[in-house]
């Protein structure tokens, strides 16, 4: 949605929180854009005071971070992640904030619809990828890959693997065994510098296929071995990735082409017939 471009504004200072894997935005910069206030700091202090009285937990969870001010000096400023910021925007009475409020209401409505009918989520995702310019063939593989990934993570949950760090470690094991690179190394290989960019959205058809093979193999191995807990599932992840890794190497030998490529989809045109950027 074109109106939802706040976080792309150059006036908004932001910093990447590697531990939480989130962007943190300077709240006063957002307020300055939405309200046009000559003193966004004062506006924020009054808003914060009002929200605290109302029991708004978002204000309590916001914290300070040193950022470069207009005078070039490092100064403490209150920051918020995307979710916190969108909640704060709902409390700002400004015409410029209305598109965000309408968008949030629409997103909330669509989410409720998807809970009632999960097929709607897949349909909406397909439309988003089409609008971005991906080919129908690529979209089919991407959506199938999401289903395979969901099946794997559901299996991990059943088998006592913790979401977050342990999921990330097991995913890295599969990727390393499949492609010889962890996801972070793969992103660097493809020159994806934005921490929020999804690696799989920049994979070619064959890269997606071997990613699916590694994760589907891991799921089947975990089931067969009745792997319980993190160590057992880590071994299953390595072995599942190895299945895909061996298949990848065999295809590379037969075709004479490397599967892992620096191609990405960072600059998709309107046409969906584009060859990925090299």
SVG drawing of the C-alpha trace seen along z (x, -y; Angstrom):
<svg xmlns="http://www.w3.org/2000/svg" viewBox="-14 -25 44 70">
<polyline fill="none" stroke="black" stroke-width="0.4" points="0.0,0.0 1.6,-3.3 0.5,-5.3 2.3,-3.0 5.7,-4.3 6.5,-5.9 9.5,-3.7 11.1,-4.5 11.2,-8.2 14.8,-9.5 13.8,-11.7 13.1,-8.7 16.3,-7.5 16.5,-3.8 18.9,-1.2 19.0,2.6 18.7,4.6 20.6,7.8 19.6,9.6 15.8,9.1 16.2,9.0 14.1,5.8 14.4,2.3 14.1,-0.3 12.7,-3.7 13.1,-7.2 9.6,-8.0 10.0,-11.8 10.9,-11.5 7.7,-9.7 5.7,-12.2 7.3,-15.1 6.2,-13.6 2.7,-12.8 1.9,-15.9 4.1,-18.6 4.9,-19.7 7.7,-22.2 8.5,-20.5 8.0,-16.8 9.8,-16.1 7.3,-18.1 4.4,-16.4 5.9,-13.0 6.2,-13.8 2.6,-14.9 1.4,-11.9 3.5,-9.5 2.1,-11.0 -1.5,-10.6 -0.9,-7.0 0.6,-6.1 -2.5,-7.3 -4.6,-5.2 -2.5,-2.2 -1.0,-1.8 1.8,0.9 3.4,-0.2 4.8,-3.4 6.2,-1.4 8.0,1.0 9.6,-1.8 13.3,-2.4 16.0,-4.9 18.8,-4.5 21.7,-6.8 21.2,-8.2 22.7,-11.0 20.8,-14.2 20.4,-17.1 23.5,-18.7 25.6,-15.6 25.9,-14.6 24.8,-11.3 21.8,-11.8 19.4,-9.4 16.0,-9.2 13.0,-7.0 12.7,-4.2 10.1,-1.7 9.9,1.4 7.4,1.6 4.6,3.2 5.0,0.6 5.1,-2.2 2.0,-1.2 0.2,-1.0 1.4,-4.5 0.2,-5.9 -3.3,-4.8 -3.2,-7.3 -2.1,-10.3 -5.0,-12.5 -3.6,-13.6 -4.9,-13.5 -1.5,-12.0 -2.1,-9.1 -5.5,-8.2 -4.1,-6.1 -2.2,-4.0 -5.2,-3.6 -7.4,-2.5 -4.6,-0.1 -4.3,1.4 -8.1,1.9 -8.0,3.6 -5.1,5.9 -6.9,6.8 -10.1,7.7 -8.2,9.8 -6.3,11.6 -9.6,12.5 -10.9,13.8 -7.7,15.9 -8.2,17.5 -11.7,18.5 -10.5,19.6 -6.8,20.3 -7.0,20.7 -7.4,16.9 -3.9,16.4 -2.4,18.4 -4.5,16.6 -3.5,13.2 0.1,14.2 -0.1,15.3 -1.5,11.9 1.3,10.1 4.0,12.1 2.2,11.5 2.2,7.8 5.9,7.9 6.5,9.4 7.3,13.1 6.4,15.7 3.6,18.1 6.0,21.1 8.2,19.4 5.1,18.6 3.9,22.2 7.3,23.4 7.5,20.6 4.0,21.4 4.8,25.1 8.0,24.4 6.1,22.5 3.8,25.5 6.8,27.8 8.5,25.4 5.3,25.2 5.1,29.0 8.7,29.2 8.3,26.5 5.1,28.2 7.0,31.4 9.8,29.6 7.2,28.2 5.8,31.6 9.3,33.0 10.3,30.4 12.4,28.0 12.1,24.5 11.0,21.7 13.5,18.9 17.2,19.8 16.8,23.6 14.7,23.3 17.3,21.0 20.2,23.4 18.4,26.4 17.5,24.4 21.1,23.4 22.2,27.1 19.8,28.0 21.0,25.1 24.7,25.9 24.3,29.5 22.2,28.7 24.1,25.8 27.3,25.6 26.2,22.2 24.1,21.1 21.2,18.7 23.3,15.7 26.2,16.8 23.7,17.4 22.3,13.8 25.8,12.4 26.5,14.6 23.5,13.0 24.4,9.5 21.2,9.1 22.2,6.4 18.8,5.6 18.5,7.8 14.8,8.1 15.0,9.4 13.7,13.0 16.4,15.2 13.8,17.5 12.2,14.6 15.5,14.3 16.0,17.9 15.7,19.3 13.4,22.2 16.1,24.9 17.3,23.3 13.7,23.4 13.4,27.1 16.5,28.2 15.5,26.1 12.2,28.0 14.0,31.3 16.2,30.7 13.4,29.7 11.0,32.4 13.8,35.0 14.4,33.7 10.7,34.0 10.6,37.6 13.8,38.6 12.6,37.0 9.4,39.0 11.1,42.2 13.6,41.9 11.0,40.4 13.6,37.7 12.9,36.0 14.6,32.9 17.1,30.5 20.2,32.8 18.3,35.6 16.6,33.2 19.9,31.5 21.2,34.8 18.1,35.3 18.5,31.8 22.1,32.5 21.1,35.8 18.0,34.4 20.1,31.6 22.7,34.1 20.0,35.9 19.4,32.6 23.1,31.8 24.0,35.1 21.2,34.6 22.4,31.1 25.9,32.2 24.8,35.0 22.7,32.5 25.6,30.1 27.8,32.9 25.3,33.9 24.4,30.4 27.7,28.7 26.0,25.8 26.1,24.7 22.8,24.6 23.6,21.8 23.7,18.6 24.2,14.9 21.0,14.2 18.4,12.4 15.0,10.6 16.0,7.2 14.8,5.2 11.8,6.9 10.2,5.0 6.5,5.0 6.9,8.0 6.9,11.4 9.1,12.9 12.3,11.4 15.5,13.4 16.8,12.8 19.6,10.3 23.1,11.7"/>
</svg>
